[in-house]
Amino acid sequence: MQTSKKSRLGGLPPQYNFIFNPYPDSRITSCPFCGEKTGQRKLPLLVHVDPKHLIALNYTCRYCRHCDLLVAHKHEIEHLLTEIFTQYALDSIGNEYLIIGTVDKKVWRKGVKEQVPTTDIFPHTH
């Protein structure tokens, strides 16, 4: 029996499990799966905002090292996106968005200094 290879967006293997916390009053200080205390991990999250924006946000997530789980808070991500689009593209505020994955730190730092084409970001995305 043949197994089909699933295609992924990004050139690097998956690195973390990920959940999105939609509740602003819940800070996820313990892991929802194992109950252990969570720490913090700052990573560049690659976010696609409709219709055509791709942004790498350096965001501090809650992290459970036992479950390899990242937790992002919806209201904080939306606040950061609103601040960015207030300066650059007012018509994109409130649009649908998707967190694609994490970007390699070296590529993210390069993107802070100079504009990096999308074709150069995807091979360095988990």
Number of C-alpha atoms within 10 A of each C-alpha: 3 4 5 6 6 5 6 10 13 17 12 15 11 13 13 17 13 15 12 14 16 12 11 10 8 9 12 17 15 15 20 14 10 10 12 14 15 21 16 15 14 13 19 21 24 22 19 17 18 14 10 7 12 17 15 20 19 16 17 18 21 22 25 25 16 13 16 11 19 24 23 21 20 14 15 15 16 14 10 13 20 18 12 15 15 13 8 10 11 12 9 18 16 13 11 10 15 11 18 17 22 24 24 17 14 9 16 22 13 11 15 10 8 9 8 13 9 10 8 11 19 19 15 18 23 20
